[in-house]
Amino acid sequence: MWNQDLSTMVTMLSYLSCHGNGASHAESSRREELDWNKRHDIMMGVAKGLLYLHEDSHSCIIHRDIKASNILLDDKWMPKIADFGLARLFEENETHVNTRAAGTNGYMAPEYVLHGNLSTRADVYSFGVLVLELISGQKNSSFNRDPEFTSLLEWAYKLYKKGKSLEIMDPLLPPSADLDQIAVCIQIGLLCAQADPHLRPDMQRVVVMLAKKPGNLEEPTRPGYLGSRYRRPHRRHAASSETSGNSNSRTFSSSTKTNSVTATTTTSLRMIIKDPKGKRPMQDYTNP
């Protein structure tokens, strides 16, 4: 039974990190359940789900709206990617398409928001934001841990460059948390959220990095966030697609949602599945 979404938990964590002493016993108990191991398992589950969509499904699927509220959790904290209303199918010969932005502010990649360039790297960016939210207990759209910064990504990157990346860690995490693993995950989140889409890792590499203790990872460059400078990279010819869209202060939406993806908000996306319609089962990328 899928009884809650990740956004609820991140919101609760953000509240508790600021008002821990005033939290109710029920809230504190619930927070204690979401220890580091569970947070890491959620990251891995979402990463494997995106890898399946991008590389192992019959056609490449870009979700376009990866965010905490679209990650459902069951009573064992197992994650499932939900709400495929904005998803797009990609042909094998396409590297990206040009379309109007549709998604949620704070999770959309800069090249997608500013120029309409949509590729699998847009989902990678959103995943990077999600990783940093899980580690910090802060929502990117309502960041409030440091008044000098308006973005979780900006704050995390500045601390990382100063060699203080662990300072973004949720203060409610127990001291027994694996600090080395947390530091690696912060770096992975920043690599995924880089402003230049060509520098972001694909989801197969992300799964491998999360599953094993990697060697020396490359240094992340500046992330893309509201107010940061972003230069449009040189692109090869791409397919063009136009969809009408309306935006408000929080969410971009499309008036014609893609229904070709055979999934809904409650459709189960198993991390390892055999699709009855001929899709390949997900491989175990933790042991390449």
Secondary structure as GFF3:
##gff-version 3
##sequence-region A 1 288
A	DSSP	beta_strand	2	5	.	.	.	ID=ss1
A	DSSP	alpha_helix	6	19	.	.	.	ID=ss2
A	DSSP	three_ten_helix	20	22	.	.	.	ID=ss3
A	DSSP	alpha_helix	25	33	.	.	.	ID=ss4
A	DSSP	alpha_helix	36	51	.	.	.	ID=ss5
A	DSSP	pi_helix	52	56	.	.	.	ID=ss6
A	DSSP	beta_strand	60	62	.	.	.	ID=ss7
A	DSSP	three_ten_helix	68	70	.	.	.	ID=ss8
A	DSSP	beta_strand	71	74	.	.	.	ID=ss9
A	DSSP	beta_strand	79	81	.	.	.	ID=ss10
A	DSSP	beta_strand	88	90	.	.	.	ID=ss11
A	DSSP	beta_strand	97	98	.	.	.	ID=ss12
A	DSSP	beta_strand	103	104	.	.	.	ID=ss13
A	DSSP	alpha_helix	110	115	.	.	.	ID=ss14
A	DSSP	beta_strand	117	118	.	.	.	ID=ss15
A	DSSP	alpha_helix	120	136	.	.	.	ID=ss16
A	DSSP	three_ten_helix	140	142	.	.	.	ID=ss17
A	DSSP	alpha_helix	152	161	.	.	.	ID=ss18
A	DSSP	three_ten_helix	165	168	.	.	.	ID=ss19
A	DSSP	alpha_helix	179	192	.	.	.	ID=ss20
A	DSSP	three_ten_helix	197	199	.	.	.	ID=ss21
A	DSSP	alpha_helix	203	211	.	.	.	ID=ss22
A	DSSP	beta_strand	239	240	.	.	.	ID=ss23
A	DSSP	beta_strand	245	247	.	.	.	ID=ss24
A	DSSP	beta_strand	251	254	.	.	.	ID=ss25
###
